[in-house]
Amino acid sequence: MQSSTGMTSSGMVASDSIPLVSIALATYNGARYLPELLASIESQTWPRLELVVSDDGSTDDTLDVLRNWRGALTIRIVSSGERLGIVGNFGRAVAGCEGAYVALADQDDVWSADKIEDMVRALRAQESQRGHALPMLAYCDIEVVDHTLSRISKSYFDQNGKSRDASRLRDFLLSNHIPGCSMLLNRAAIELATPFPAGIVMHDWWLAMVVASFGAITHVDKPHIKYRQHDNNAVGASVPKRVTRANASANASPAVTTNTPSSTQRRAEGRKRQLHAIGQQFTLFSMLHGERLPSIAHKDLKAFRRAVSSTAHAVLFVMRSKTGETSWRGLKMLRRLRPAIRANATASV
């Protein structure tokens, strides 16, 4: 990282007027790939960066890698040692960020050198038109790679059927479209969306829902991240079966006979967990923000409630929303969501 009075590789003069960008990194047993991420952050062309790290009780060399880093990158470790899980760990990192803009980082990815500069430019262009008080989020495209950084897909969005145009609350009520590692948020968005409420399913999904409701979301159409997929991903992209089988073979252990669930059972359990998560996220969001939503977002929330209870309204919701699911799958999910939303609503009373 360069000093605040130097010159970036793109010719940008660095001065104290250039805002600080904080990068929130949540780590857990990430020593294997962490040096590559740190090197890519250090190579950023944006001249004012800080890396704020919360560690969730790593038992490998993660903390040693961070403490012994000899580059110019400013690293602050803010963890207390208490295990919080992925949402709490990111929340703790974000709480320690002091910058005007906050990016989220995964411990096993690799960033392009101009990622932060390009993302800040996009957000500042929006702020110049709409003001700094409006919560804003920019996100970039993502290249999906395997553990060796070999390409699996040139775009996370193409591979997973997610939308680059999702921007309204209704687009995020069935699923999230924006992985946290691709996000940059302004201070207004951070102040509105954090601290993360207890019980939310995933922090990046929550951030997208809040900004879609109260602010503006911008897509940067460039793959600024190599999104590494491996056996220990906390959250990952769907990868082709041939890649999954290849990785499994490369990391195979001696065969052990166990009574494991069938693939059909695993899929059924996965669907059940997904529906429960959607219901939980929707219920918490409605409780905390439902009464103060802007009119458009309020309409989206009402449309979703109607879609869960009525097939005709479900069809309308799927037709009008960028759900990140196929039309048929979206309809099936809405039909199955009613008991999950009722259960979450009852539990929250």
C-alpha positions as CSV (number, residue, x, y, z in Angstrom):
1,M,0.0,0.0,0.0
2,Q,1.3,3.4,-0.8
3,S,1.5,6.4,1.4
4,S,-1.2,9.1,1.4
5,T,1.1,11.5,-0.5
6,G,2.3,9.2,-3.3
7,M,0.9,8.2,-6.7
8,T,-1.2,5.2,-7.6
9,S,-0.4,3.0,-10.5
10,S,-3.3,4.5,-12.4
11,G,-2.0,8.0,-12.0
12,M,-4.2,9.1,-9.2
13,V,-2.5,11.6,-6.9
14,A,-2.9,10.4,-3.3
15,S,-3.6,13.0,-0.7
16,D,-5.4,13.4,2.6
17,S,-8.6,14.3,0.7
18,I,-8.8,10.8,-0.6
19,P,-11.1,8.9,1.8
20,L,-10.0,5.9,3.8
21,V,-11.3,2.6,2.7
22,S,-11.6,-0.1,5.4
23,I,-11.6,-3.8,4.5
24,A,-13.4,-6.0,7.0
25,L,-11.9,-9.5,7.0
26,A,-13.4,-12.3,9.1
27,T,-10.9,-15.2,9.5
28,Y,-11.1,-18.7,10.8
29,N,-8.4,-21.3,10.1
30,G,-7.4,-19.5,6.9
31,A,-3.6,-19.7,7.0
32,R,-3.3,-21.8,3.8
33,Y,-4.7,-19.1,1.4
34,L,-4.5,-16.0,3.5
35,P,-1.0,-14.8,2.2
36,E,-2.4,-14.6,-1.4
37,L,-5.3,-12.4,-0.2
38,L,-3.0,-10.1,1.8
39,A,-0.7,-9.7,-1.2
40,S,-3.6,-8.8,-3.5
41,I,-4.9,-6.3,-1.0
42,E,-1.5,-4.8,-0.6
43,S,-1.2,-4.4,-4.3
44,Q,-4.4,-2.2,-4.5
45,T,-4.1,1.0,-6.5
46,W,-6.3,2.9,-4.0
47,P,-3.8,4.7,-1.7
48,R,-5.6,4.8,1.6
49,L,-6.5,1.4,3.0
50,E,-6.8,-0.3,6.4
51,L,-7.4,-4.0,6.9
52,V,-9.6,-4.8,10.0
53,V,-9.5,-8.4,11.0
54,S,-11.7,-10.3,13.4
55,D,-10.6,-13.9,14.0
56,D,-13.1,-16.5,15.3
57,G,-10.7,-18.6,17.4
58,S,-8.5,-20.0,14.7
59,T,-6.4,-23.1,15.7
60,D,-4.0,-23.0,12.8
61,D,-1.4,-20.3,11.9
62,T,-3.9,-17.6,10.8
63,L,-3.0,-15.1,13.5
64,D,0.7,-15.7,13.0
65,V,0.3,-15.0,9.3
66,L,-1.4,-11.7,10.2
67,R,0.9,-10.6,12.9
68,N,4.1,-11.4,11.0
69,W,3.0,-9.8,7.7
70,R,6.0,-7.6,6.7
71,G,4.3,-5.6,3.9
72,A,3.2,-2.0,4.1
73,L,-0.4,-2.9,4.6
74,T,-2.0,-1.6,7.8
75,I,-3.5,-4.5,9.7
76,R,-5.6,-4.1,12.8
77,I,-6.8,-7.3,14.6
78,V,-9.9,-6.5,16.7
79,S,-11.1,-9.9,17.7
80,S,-11.7,-10.7,21.4
81,G,-11.2,-14.5,21.0
82,E,-14.9,-15.2,21.5
83,R,-16.4,-17.5,19.0
84,L,-19.3,-15.7,17.2
85,G,-19.8,-17.6,13.9
86,I,-19.6,-16.1,10.4
87,V,-22.2,-13.4,10.9
88,G,-20.9,-12.3,14.3
89,N,-17.3,-12.5,13.2
90,F,-18.0,-10.2,10.2
91,G,-20.1,-7.9,12.4
92,R,-17.1,-7.6,14.8
93,A,-14.8,-6.7,11.9
94,V,-17.2,-4.2,10.4
95,A,-17.6,-2.5,13.8
96,G,-13.9,-1.8,13.9
97,C,-13.8,-0.2,10.5
98,E,-13.2,3.6,10.5
99,G,-13.2,4.3,6.8
100,A,-15.7,6.3,4.8
101,Y,-16.2,3.2,2.7
102,V,-16.2,-0.5,3.9
103,A,-15.4,-3.5,1.8
104,L,-15.8,-7.1,2.9
105,A,-13.1,-9.7,2.3
106,D,-13.0,-13.5,2.4
107,Q,-9.8,-15.1,3.6
108,D,-9.3,-17.3,0.6
109,D,-9.9,-15.0,-2.4
110,V,-7.6,-13.0,-4.6
111,W,-8.4,-9.4,-5.7
112,S,-7.5,-7.6,-8.9
113,A,-5.2,-4.6,-8.2
114,D,-7.8,-2.0,-9.2
115,K,-10.8,-3.5,-7.3
116,I,-11.1,-0.9,-4.6
117,E,-10.3,2.0,-6.9
118,D,-12.9,0.9,-9.4
119,M,-15.6,0.3,-6.8
120,V,-14.9,3.6,-5.0
121,R,-15.2,5.5,-8.3
122,A,-18.6,3.9,-8.9
123,L,-19.9,4.8,-5.4
124,R,-18.6,8.3,-5.5
125,A,-20.3,8.9,-8.9
126,Q,-23.6,7.9,-7.3
127,E,-22.9,10.0,-4.2
128,S,-22.2,13.1,-6.4
129,Q,-25.6,12.8,-7.9
130,R,-27.7,11.7,-4.9
131,G,-25.7,12.8,-1.8
132,H,-23.6,11.1,0.8
133,A,-26.5,10.6,3.2
134,L,-28.1,7.9,1.0
135,P,-27.1,4.3,1.9
136,M,-25.2,2.9,-1.1
137,L,-23.7,-0.4,-2.1
138,A,-21.5,-1.2,-5.2
139,Y,-20.6,-4.8,-6.2
140,C,-18.4,-6.2,-8.8
141,D,-18.5,-9.3,-10.9
142,I,-16.7,-12.4,-9.8
143,E,-14.6,-15.1,-11.5
144,V,-15.1,-18.5,-9.9
145,V,-11.9,-20.6,-9.5
146,D,-10.8,-23.8,-7.9
147,H,-8.3,-24.2,-5.1
148,T,-5.4,-23.7,-7.5
149,L,-7.0,-20.5,-9.0
150,S,-7.9,-22.3,-12.2
151,R,-11.1,-20.9,-13.7
152,I,-14.4,-22.8,-13.1
153,S,-16.6,-20.0,-14.5
154,K,-15.9,-16.5,-15.8
155,S,-18.9,-15.2,-13.9
156,Y,-20.5,-16.2,-10.6
157,F,-23.7,-14.6,-11.8
158,D,-23.9,-16.5,-15.0
159,Q,-23.1,-19.8,-13.3
160,N,-25.6,-19.4,-10.5
161,G,-28.4,-17.7,-12.3
162,K,-28.2,-14.6,-10.1
163,S,-29.1,-11.2,-11.5
164,R,-26.7,-8.3,-12.0
165,D,-29.8,-6.0,-12.1
166,A,-31.2,-6.9,-8.7
167,S,-31.8,-3.6,-6.9
168,R,-35.2,-3.5,-5.2
169,L,-36.2,-5.3,-2.0
170,R,-38.4,-7.7,-3.8
171,D,-35.4,-9.0,-5.7
172,F,-33.7,-10.1,-2.5
173,L,-36.6,-11.7,-0.6
174,L,-36.2,-15.3,-1.9
175,S,-32.4,-15.2,-2.2
176,N,-29.3,-13.1,-2.1
177,H,-27.6,-12.1,-5.3
178,I,-24.5,-10.3,-4.0
179,P,-21.7,-12.2,-2.2
180,G,-20.1,-10.1,0.5
181,C,-16.6,-10.3,-1.0
182,S,-17.8,-8.3,-4.0
183,M,-19.4,-5.5,-1.9
184,L,-18.3,-1.9,-1.1
185,L,-20.6,0.2,1.1
186,N,-20.6,3.8,2.0
187,R,-20.7,4.9,5.7
188,A,-24.5,5.7,5.5
189,A,-25.2,2.1,4.6
190,I,-23.0,0.7,7.3
191,E,-24.6,2.9,10.0
192,L,-28.1,1.9,8.9
193,A,-27.5,-1.9,8.5
194,T,-25.2,-2.5,11.6
195,P,-24.8,-3.8,14.2
196,F,-26.2,-7.0,12.6
197,P,-29.4,-8.0,14.5
198,A,-29.2,-11.3,16.3
199,G,-30.8,-14.2,14.3
200,I,-30.1,-12.9,10.8
201,V,-29.1,-15.7,8.4
202,M,-26.3,-14.1,6.5
203,H,-24.7,-10.7,6.8
204,D,-24.3,-10.0,3.1
205,W,-27.9,-10.8,2.4
206,W,-29.0,-8.5,5.2
207,L,-26.8,-5.7,3.8
208,A,-28.3,-6.1,0.4
209,M,-31.9,-6.1,1.7
210,V,-31.3,-2.9,3.8
211,V,-29.6,-0.9,1.0
212,A,-32.1,-2.1,-1.6
213,S,-34.9,-0.8,0.7
214,F,-33.4,2.5,1.8
215,G,-30.7,3.4,-0.7
216,A,-29.2,2.4,-4.1
217,I,-27.3,-0.6,-5.4
218,T,-24.8,-0.3,-8.3
219,H,-23.2,-3.1,-10.3
220,V,-19.6,-2.8,-11.5
221,D,-19.4,-5.0,-14.6
222,K,-15.8,-6.3,-14.1
223,P,-14.6,-9.5,-12.4
224,H,-12.4,-8.1,-9.7
225,I,-12.2,-11.2,-7.6
226,K,-11.0,-14.8,-8.0
227,Y,-13.6,-16.5,-5.8
228,R,-11.8,-19.6,-4.6
229,Q,-13.9,-22.8,-4.2
230,H,-12.4,-25.6,-2.0
231,D,-13.4,-28.2,0.6
232,N,-13.5,-25.7,3.5
233,N,-15.6,-22.9,2.1
234,A,-17.9,-21.5,4.7
235,V,-20.2,-20.3,1.9
236,G,-19.5,-20.9,-1.7
237,A,-20.7,-20.9,-5.3
238,S,-22.4,-23.9,-6.9
239,V,-19.8,-25.7,-8.9
240,P,-20.2,-28.3,-11.7
241,K,-20.3,-31.8,-10.5
242,R,-17.2,-32.7,-12.5
243,V,-15.2,-30.1,-10.5
244,T,-16.7,-31.3,-7.2
245,R,-15.7,-34.9,-8.0
246,A,-12.2,-33.8,-9.1
247,N,-11.6,-31.9,-5.8
248,A,-13.0,-34.8,-3.8
249,S,-10.5,-37.2,-5.5
250,A,-7.6,-34.8,-5.0
251,N,-8.3,-34.6,-1.3
252,A,-9.6,-38.1,-0.7
253,S,-9.1,-39.9,2.6
254,P,-9.1,-43.7,3.2
255,A,-12.6,-45.1,2.7
256,V,-14.7,-45.4,5.9
257,T,-18.1,-47.2,6.0
258,T,-20.7,-44.9,7.6
259,N,-24.5,-44.7,7.6
260,T,-24.7,-41.4,5.7
261,P,-27.9,-39.9,4.3
262,S,-28.7,-40.5,0.7
263,S,-28.4,-37.7,-1.8
264,T,-32.2,-37.4,-1.9
265,Q,-32.3,-37.0,1.8
266,R,-29.6,-34.4,1.8
267,R,-31.3,-32.4,-0.9
268,A,-34.6,-32.5,1.0
269,E,-32.8,-31.3,4.2
270,G,-31.1,-28.6,2.2
271,R,-34.4,-27.3,0.9
272,K,-35.9,-27.4,4.3
273,R,-33.0,-25.3,5.7
274,Q,-33.2,-22.9,2.9
275,L,-36.9,-22.3,3.4
276,H,-36.4,-21.8,7.1
277,A,-33.6,-19.3,6.4
278,I,-35.8,-17.3,4.0
279,G,-38.6,-17.2,6.5
280,Q,-36.3,-16.2,9.3
281,Q,-34.6,-13.4,7.3
282,F,-38.0,-12.1,6.1
283,T,-39.5,-12.1,9.6
284,L,-36.6,-10.3,11.2
285,F,-36.5,-7.7,8.4
286,S,-40.2,-7.1,8.7
287,M,-40.1,-6.7,12.4
288,L,-37.1,-4.3,12.4
289,H,-37.8,-2.2,9.3
290,G,-41.4,-2.9,8.1
291,E,-43.0,0.2,9.6
292,R,-40.5,2.7,8.3
293,L,-39.8,1.4,4.8
294,P,-40.1,3.8,1.9
295,S,-43.3,3.3,-0.1
296,I,-41.7,1.2,-2.9
297,A,-40.0,-1.2,-0.5
298,H,-43.2,-1.4,1.6
299,K,-45.1,-2.5,-1.5
300,D,-42.5,-5.1,-2.2
301,L,-42.9,-6.5,1.3
302,K,-46.7,-6.7,0.9
303,A,-46.3,-8.3,-2.5
304,F,-44.1,-11.0,-1.0
305,R,-46.6,-11.7,1.8
306,R,-49.4,-12.0,-0.8
307,A,-47.2,-14.3,-3.0
308,V,-46.7,-16.7,-0.1
309,S,-50.4,-17.1,0.5
310,S,-51.8,-17.0,-3.1
311,T,-50.8,-18.8,-6.2
312,A,-52.0,-16.0,-8.5
313,H,-50.0,-13.4,-6.5
314,A,-47.0,-15.8,-6.5
315,V,-47.0,-15.8,-10.3
316,L,-47.1,-12.0,-10.4
317,F,-44.3,-11.7,-7.9
318,V,-42.0,-14.1,-9.8
319,M,-42.8,-12.3,-13.1
320,R,-42.0,-8.9,-11.7
321,S,-39.0,-9.7,-9.5
322,K,-35.4,-10.8,-10.2
323,T,-35.5,-13.6,-7.7
324,G,-32.3,-15.3,-8.7
325,E,-34.3,-18.5,-9.2
326,T,-36.0,-20.0,-12.3
327,S,-39.7,-19.1,-12.5
328,W,-40.8,-22.6,-11.7
329,R,-38.5,-23.0,-8.7
330,G,-39.5,-19.6,-7.5
331,L,-43.2,-20.6,-7.5
332,K,-42.4,-23.8,-5.7
333,M,-40.4,-22.0,-3.0
334,L,-43.2,-19.4,-2.5
335,R,-45.8,-22.2,-2.1
336,R,-43.6,-24.0,0.4
337,L,-42.7,-20.9,2.4
338,R,-46.0,-20.4,4.2
339,P,-45.4,-22.7,7.1
340,A,-41.8,-21.5,7.5
341,I,-42.9,-17.8,7.7
342,R,-45.7,-18.7,10.1
343,A,-43.3,-20.6,12.3
344,N,-40.8,-17.7,12.4
345,A,-43.5,-15.2,13.1
346,T,-44.9,-17.3,15.9
347,A,-41.4,-17.8,17.4
348,S,-40.7,-14.1,17.3
349,V,-43.8,-13.1,19.3
